[in-house]
Protein backbone atom coordinates (compact mmCIF):
# COMPACT_ATOMS: atom_id res chain seq x y z
CA UNK A 1 0.00 0.00 0.00
CA UNK A 2 1.34 3.43 -0.90
CA UNK A 3 1.87 5.93 1.90
CA UNK A 4 1.07 8.71 -0.57
CA UNK A 5 -0.12 8.76 -4.17
CA UNK A 6 1.85 11.93 -4.87
CA UNK A 7 5.26 11.44 -6.51
CA UNK A 8 8.12 12.30 -4.17
CA UNK A 9 10.92 14.36 -5.65
CA UNK A 10 14.68 14.39 -5.88
CA UNK A 11 16.95 17.27 -6.87
CA UNK A 12 16.87 16.27 -10.55
CA UNK A 13 13.06 16.49 -10.52
CA UNK A 14 12.87 20.22 -9.77
CA UNK A 15 14.23 23.57 -10.90
CA UNK A 16 14.19 26.97 -9.21
CA UNK A 17 12.24 29.57 -11.20
CA UNK A 18 14.06 32.85 -11.87
CA UNK A 19 12.37 36.09 -10.89
CA UNK A 20 12.87 39.82 -11.33
CA UNK A 21 15.94 40.68 -9.29
CA UNK A 22 17.47 43.80 -7.78
CA UNK A 23 20.62 41.87 -6.84
CA UNK A 24 22.87 43.01 -9.69
CA UNK A 25 26.14 41.38 -8.61
CA UNK A 26 27.13 38.03 -7.17
CA UNK A 27 29.64 39.91 -5.01
CA UNK A 28 26.75 41.50 -3.11
CA UNK A 29 25.28 38.16 -1.96
CA UNK A 30 25.90 37.29 1.69
CA UNK A 31 26.31 33.55 2.27
CA UNK A 32 27.07 33.82 5.97
CA UNK A 33 24.41 33.18 8.58
CA UNK A 34 24.17 33.87 12.30
CA UNK A 35 23.31 30.76 14.27
CA UNK A 36 24.42 32.17 17.62
CA UNK A 37 20.88 33.36 18.24
CA UNK A 38 19.92 29.68 18.37
CA UNK A 39 20.52 27.97 21.67
CA UNK A 40 23.92 26.36 22.18
CA UNK A 41 25.41 27.36 18.82
CA UNK A 42 28.00 29.70 20.28
CA UNK A 43 30.81 30.67 17.94
CA UNK A 44 28.62 30.25 14.86
CA UNK A 45 27.94 33.95 14.32
CA UNK A 46 29.10 34.20 10.70
CA UNK A 47 28.88 30.68 9.28
CA UNK A 48 28.65 29.50 5.70
CA UNK A 49 26.34 26.52 6.36
CA UNK A 50 28.19 23.93 4.27
CA UNK A 51 29.46 20.89 6.22
CA UNK A 52 32.13 18.42 5.14
CA UNK A 53 30.73 14.97 5.87
CA UNK A 54 32.02 12.85 8.75
CA UNK A 55 33.19 10.16 6.32
CA UNK A 56 36.84 9.29 6.83
CA UNK A 57 37.77 10.61 3.37
CA UNK A 58 36.22 14.04 3.89
CA UNK A 59 35.90 14.66 7.63
CA UNK A 60 39.65 15.13 8.01
CA UNK A 61 41.74 17.62 9.93
CA UNK A 62 43.21 18.85 6.64
CA UNK A 63 39.73 19.43 5.23
CA UNK A 64 38.75 21.28 8.40
CA UNK A 65 41.53 23.82 7.99
CA UNK A 66 40.40 24.65 4.46
CA UNK A 67 36.69 24.74 5.31
CA UNK A 68 37.36 27.13 8.21
CA UNK A 69 39.08 29.54 5.78
CA UNK A 70 35.66 29.97 4.16
CA UNK A 71 33.75 30.00 7.48
CA UNK A 72 32.32 26.57 6.58
CA UNK A 73 32.13 23.53 8.86
CA UNK A 74 33.61 20.05 9.15
CA UNK A 75 32.18 17.04 10.95
CA UNK A 76 35.38 15.26 11.96
CA UNK A 77 35.22 11.50 11.45
CA UNK A 78 35.26 9.31 14.54
CA UNK A 79 38.31 7.19 13.71
CA UNK A 80 41.12 9.54 14.69
CA UNK A 81 43.13 8.37 17.71
CA UNK A 82 43.59 10.52 20.79
CA UNK A 83 47.22 10.96 19.81
CA UNK A 84 46.20 12.30 16.40
CA UNK A 85 43.77 14.67 18.09
CA UNK A 86 46.51 15.93 20.42
CA UNK A 87 48.80 16.63 17.47
CA UNK A 88 46.01 18.48 15.67
CA UNK A 89 45.14 20.57 18.73
CA UNK A 90 48.79 21.56 19.18
CA UNK A 91 48.89 23.02 15.66
CA UNK A 92 45.40 24.49 15.26
CA UNK A 93 44.00 27.89 16.09
CA UNK A 94 40.70 28.42 17.89
CA UNK A 95 39.18 29.69 14.66
CA UNK A 96 39.48 26.20 13.19
CA UNK A 97 38.13 24.53 16.34
CA UNK A 98 35.07 26.80 16.26
CA UNK A 99 34.15 25.27 12.92
CA UNK A 100 34.33 21.62 14.01
CA UNK A 101 31.70 19.05 14.94
CA UNK A 102 32.59 15.89 16.86
CA UNK A 103 31.16 12.59 15.63
CA UNK A 104 30.10 9.54 17.61
CA UNK A 105 28.02 6.41 17.24
CA UNK A 106 25.72 4.82 19.79
CA UNK A 107 27.95 2.18 21.41
CA UNK A 108 29.19 2.60 24.96
CA UNK A 109 32.81 2.78 23.79
CA UNK A 110 32.00 5.51 21.30
CA UNK A 111 30.06 7.46 23.90
CA UNK A 112 32.99 7.30 26.32
CA UNK A 113 35.35 8.39 23.58
CA UNK A 114 33.32 11.45 22.60
CA UNK A 115 33.08 12.43 26.26
CA UNK A 116 36.88 12.46 26.43
CA UNK A 117 37.03 14.54 23.25
CA UNK A 118 34.55 17.08 24.60
CA UNK A 119 36.74 17.48 27.67
CA UNK A 120 40.00 17.58 25.70
CA UNK A 121 38.96 19.89 22.85
CA UNK A 122 36.28 22.06 24.43
CA UNK A 123 34.15 21.49 21.31
CA UNK A 124 30.51 21.42 22.33
CA UNK A 125 28.85 20.42 19.06
CA UNK A 126 28.36 16.68 18.65
CA UNK A 127 26.78 14.54 15.94
CA UNK A 128 25.40 11.12 16.86
CA UNK A 129 25.46 9.44 13.47
CA UNK A 130 23.82 6.19 12.36
CA UNK A 131 22.35 4.96 9.09
CA UNK A 132 18.84 4.59 10.53
CA UNK A 133 17.89 7.03 13.27
CA UNK A 134 14.24 6.02 13.34
CA UNK A 135 14.67 3.33 16.00
CA UNK A 136 13.90 3.03 19.69
CA UNK A 137 17.56 2.40 20.51
CA UNK A 138 18.63 5.58 18.73
CA UNK A 139 15.86 7.58 20.39
CA UNK A 140 16.94 6.48 23.87
CA UNK A 141 20.62 7.11 23.04
CA UNK A 142 19.86 10.68 21.96
CA UNK A 143 17.68 11.24 25.00
CA UNK A 144 20.30 9.94 27.42
CA UNK A 145 23.12 11.87 25.76
CA UNK A 146 21.16 15.12 25.90
CA UNK A 147 20.25 14.57 29.54
CA UNK A 148 23.94 14.11 30.37
CA UNK A 149 25.14 16.93 28.07
CA UNK A 150 22.40 19.54 28.22
CA UNK A 151 24.87 22.28 27.23
CA UNK A 152 26.09 20.52 24.05
CA UNK A 153 24.54 21.36 20.67
CA UNK A 154 23.37 17.93 19.54
CA UNK A 155 23.04 16.81 15.93
CA UNK A 156 21.37 13.43 15.40
CA UNK A 157 20.39 11.33 12.41
CA UNK A 158 19.76 10.08 9.88
CA UNK A 159 16.04 10.13 9.20
CA UNK A 160 14.01 11.06 6.12
CA UNK A 161 10.40 11.57 7.22
CA UNK A 162 8.39 14.05 9.26
CA UNK A 163 7.70 11.40 11.91
CA UNK A 164 11.36 10.44 12.15
CA UNK A 165 12.54 14.02 12.51
CA UNK A 166 9.81 14.85 15.01
CA UNK A 167 10.78 11.86 17.15
CA UNK A 168 14.48 12.79 17.21
CA UNK A 169 13.70 16.41 18.04
CA UNK A 170 11.50 15.23 20.90
CA UNK A 171 14.42 13.17 22.24
CA UNK A 172 16.44 16.36 22.62
CA UNK A 173 18.30 16.87 19.33
CA UNK A 174 18.90 20.48 18.37
CA UNK A 175 19.66 19.63 14.74
CA UNK A 176 18.42 16.60 12.79
CA UNK A 177 20.37 15.12 9.89
CA UNK A 178 18.17 14.18 6.92
CA UNK A 179 18.90 11.59 4.26
CA UNK A 180 18.52 7.83 3.86
CA UNK A 181 20.25 6.43 0.81
CA UNK A 182 20.96 9.51 -1.35
CA UNK A 183 24.76 9.48 -1.06
CA UNK A 184 27.01 8.87 -4.05
CA UNK A 185 28.65 5.82 -2.46
CA UNK A 186 25.62 4.62 -0.51
CA UNK A 187 23.83 1.49 -1.76
CA UNK A 188 21.11 1.29 0.90
CA UNK A 189 18.31 1.85 -1.60
CA UNK A 190 19.66 -0.84 -3.92
CA UNK A 191 20.34 -3.37 -1.16
CA UNK A 192 17.26 -2.79 1.00
CA UNK A 193 14.72 -0.99 -1.17
CA UNK A 194 14.38 1.61 1.58
CA UNK A 195 14.81 5.37 1.30
CA UNK A 196 13.18 8.65 0.36
CA UNK A 197 13.91 11.14 -2.45
CA UNK A 198 16.07 13.82 -0.88
CA UNK A 199 14.24 16.96 -1.99
CA UNK A 200 10.93 15.71 -0.58
CA UNK A 201 12.66 14.39 2.54
CA UNK A 202 13.95 17.91 3.26
CA UNK A 203 10.48 19.40 2.75
CA UNK A 204 8.94 16.86 5.13
CA UNK A 205 11.55 17.31 7.85
CA UNK A 206 11.48 21.12 7.63
CA UNK A 207 7.91 20.95 8.94
CA UNK A 208 9.06 18.98 11.97
CA UNK A 209 11.94 21.42 12.55
CA UNK A 210 9.63 24.43 12.46
CA UNK A 211 7.26 22.81 14.97
CA UNK A 212 10.17 21.84 17.25
CA UNK A 213 12.20 25.07 16.98
CA UNK A 214 15.01 22.96 15.54
CA UNK A 215 17.29 22.95 12.51
CA UNK A 216 18.00 20.36 9.83
CA UNK A 217 20.99 19.24 7.79
CA UNK A 218 20.45 17.87 4.29
CA UNK A 219 22.93 14.99 4.05
CA UNK A 220 23.65 13.49 0.66
CA UNK A 221 22.36 13.57 -2.90
CA UNK A 222 24.15 16.70 -4.14
CA UNK A 223 26.09 16.30 -7.38
CA UNK A 224 26.33 19.91 -8.47
CA UNK A 225 26.29 23.35 -6.80
CA UNK A 226 22.74 23.73 -8.11
CA UNK A 227 21.64 20.77 -5.98
CA UNK A 228 23.04 22.50 -2.90
CA UNK A 229 21.04 25.60 -3.79
CA UNK A 230 17.89 23.48 -4.13
CA UNK A 231 18.48 21.95 -0.69
CA UNK A 232 18.74 25.41 0.86
CA UNK A 233 15.74 26.59 -1.12
CA UNK A 234 13.70 23.66 0.19
CA UNK A 235 14.44 24.82 3.74
CA UNK A 236 17.59 23.01 4.86
CA UNK A 237 19.61 25.07 7.34
CA UNK A 238 22.85 23.25 6.50
CA UNK A 239 23.99 21.05 3.62
CA UNK A 240 26.45 18.21 4.26
CA UNK A 241 28.69 17.10 1.39
CA UNK A 242 30.68 13.91 0.89
CA UNK A 243 31.31 12.98 -2.73
CA UNK A 244 31.60 16.58 -3.90
CA UNK A 245 34.50 17.07 -1.46
CA UNK A 246 36.23 13.73 -2.10
CA UNK A 247 39.33 13.18 -4.20
CA UNK A 248 41.18 16.27 -3.04
CA UNK A 249 44.61 16.86 -1.59
CA UNK A 250 42.99 17.21 1.85
CA UNK A 251 41.08 13.92 1.53
CA UNK A 252 42.49 10.85 3.22
CA UNK A 253 44.16 8.11 1.19
CA UNK A 254 47.01 7.83 -1.22
CA UNK A 255 46.97 9.04 -4.82
CA UNK A 256 46.63 6.11 -7.25
CA UNK A 257 47.97 6.38 -10.80
CA UNK A 258 46.19 4.45 -13.56
CA UNK A 259 47.09 4.99 -17.23
CA UNK A 260 48.78 8.28 -16.39
CA UNK A 261 45.68 9.57 -14.58
CA UNK A 262 45.54 10.18 -10.83
CA UNK A 263 42.75 9.06 -8.49
CA UNK A 264 41.87 8.76 -4.83
CA UNK A 265 39.74 6.04 -3.30
CA UNK A 266 36.37 7.05 -1.87
CA UNK A 267 34.01 4.64 -0.14
CA UNK A 268 30.80 4.61 1.85
CA UNK A 269 31.15 4.10 5.59
CA UNK A 270 28.96 0.99 5.33
CA UNK A 271 31.00 -0.47 2.45
CA UNK A 272 33.04 -3.67 2.69
CA UNK A 273 36.21 -1.57 2.67
CA UNK A 274 35.12 0.56 5.61
CA UNK A 275 33.74 -2.39 7.57
CA UNK A 276 36.97 -4.32 7.04
CA UNK A 277 39.10 -1.35 8.05
CA UNK A 278 37.22 -0.36 11.20
CA UNK A 279 35.07 -3.32 12.28
CA UNK A 280 37.09 -6.37 11.25
CA UNK A 281 34.77 -7.19 8.39
CA UNK A 282 31.08 -7.70 7.77
CA UNK A 283 29.11 -9.97 10.09
CA UNK A 284 27.23 -12.86 8.48
CA UNK A 285 23.86 -11.42 9.47
CA UNK A 286 24.42 -8.19 7.51
CA UNK A 287 25.67 -6.98 4.16
CA UNK A 288 27.46 -3.86 3.04
CA UNK A 289 25.34 -0.84 2.13
CA UNK A 290 28.08 1.18 0.48
CA UNK A 291 30.52 0.94 -2.40
CA UNK A 292 34.10 1.95 -3.18
CA UNK A 293 35.05 4.09 -6.16
CA UNK A 294 38.11 5.85 -7.54
CA UNK A 295 37.57 9.60 -7.75
CA UNK A 296 39.73 11.63 -10.15
CA UNK A 297 42.29 13.56 -8.14
CA UNK A 298 41.16 17.20 -7.96
CA UNK A 299 44.05 18.99 -6.28
CA UNK A 300 43.35 21.52 -3.56
CA UNK A 301 39.90 21.65 -1.97
CA UNK A 302 39.96 25.44 -2.16
CA UNK A 303 39.00 25.59 -5.85
CA UNK A 304 36.03 23.26 -5.32
CA UNK A 305 34.74 25.25 -2.34
CA UNK A 306 35.06 28.48 -4.29
CA UNK A 307 33.11 26.96 -7.20
CA UNK A 308 30.34 25.82 -4.83
CA UNK A 309 30.07 29.19 -3.13
CA UNK A 310 30.11 31.01 -6.48
CA UNK A 311 27.22 28.81 -7.64
CA UNK A 312 25.20 29.66 -4.53
CA UNK A 313 25.81 33.38 -5.03
CA UNK A 314 24.66 33.07 -8.61
CA UNK A 315 21.47 31.25 -7.55
CA UNK A 316 20.66 34.11 -5.21
CA UNK A 317 21.04 36.71 -7.97
CA UNK A 318 18.54 34.80 -10.12
CA UNK A 319 15.82 34.96 -7.44
CA UNK A 320 16.33 38.45 -5.97
CA UNK A 321 17.92 37.09 -2.84
CA UNK A 322 20.61 39.31 -1.24
CA UNK A 323 21.44 36.65 1.37
CA UNK A 324 21.40 32.86 1.53
CA UNK A 325 19.28 33.13 4.66
CA UNK A 326 16.35 34.38 2.56
CA UNK A 327 16.58 31.73 -0.15
CA UNK A 328 13.84 29.45 1.27
CA UNK A 329 11.32 32.29 1.16
CA UNK A 330 12.41 33.43 -2.31
CA UNK A 331 12.87 30.12 -4.11
CA UNK A 332 9.86 28.83 -6.05
CA UNK A 333 10.15 25.39 -7.62
CA UNK A 334 8.67 23.69 -10.66
CA UNK A 335 8.65 19.98 -11.41
CA UNK A 336 10.51 18.97 -14.55
CA UNK A 337 11.18 15.79 -16.49
CA UNK A 338 14.41 17.05 -18.06
CA UNK A 339 17.06 19.46 -16.81
CA UNK A 340 20.27 19.40 -18.79
CA UNK A 341 21.22 19.48 -22.44
CA UNK A 342 23.35 16.33 -22.52
CA UNK A 343 24.77 16.79 -26.01
CA UNK A 344 28.36 17.13 -24.77
CA UNK A 345 27.92 15.46 -21.38
CA UNK A 346 30.76 12.99 -21.96
CA UNK A 347 33.15 15.90 -22.48
C-alpha angles and dihedrals in degrees: 000000000000118000088211134006091213116097112249116224140229128196092269090056096063142050131195113242116231118233139189106291137199091188099101100175135042087218089068094059115104113213096177121100134194112233095163089092086066115082117270097001095113115164093028096102098125106023130159097215098226115120127198106226122253091242112126092245095054108021092072133137089242091054090048093058092053095043091051090056087066094040089250127133139247128203100210113222118247099237101080114113122236088251091056090049091051091052091049093049091051091057103035132089124226089251089068093045090053088062097052133101122198118226129213140162128220103265121109092244092052092048091052090048095052090048089057090048092051089053095043100044103029088226109147101186114092133178119205100202129193134148094243116032095171095091136104092239092055092046092054092045091054091045094050093045092051092048090054095040105034091156095054120095101236125208116188136178171352112259132133108196138070091246093050094049093044091052094050092047089051089054090060107270115148093197127026122208113223127205137084114190104344098112122115093239097033118107099180093116092050095044100040107018088231128125146083132246105263101230092054091042089058092049091050095047094045087066091055091047093052092050091047099042087241138129133235137215119210104220119193140349100083116128100160137026087255090063090055089052090051091052091053091044090053089057107268112150093204134017120213118207131198115154094034089059097042126103096040134127089257093051118099121255137057125285111255121206118211121171091342092307124113126227142170125214117247124182141171116256089239093050124114089252094055094042091050092047098047108018104033093253139308119312117236092245093060141045133212118273097193140059139217123236139172111241119202109254108256104186119224120015090224095080092051093049091049090051091051094049092046089054092052092050090051092051089054093052090054093056102038093255116148092185136031088233090070097047096098091057093044102042116093117185135209127195115242137183095205132031114166136047098234097190094116098021094126090058 
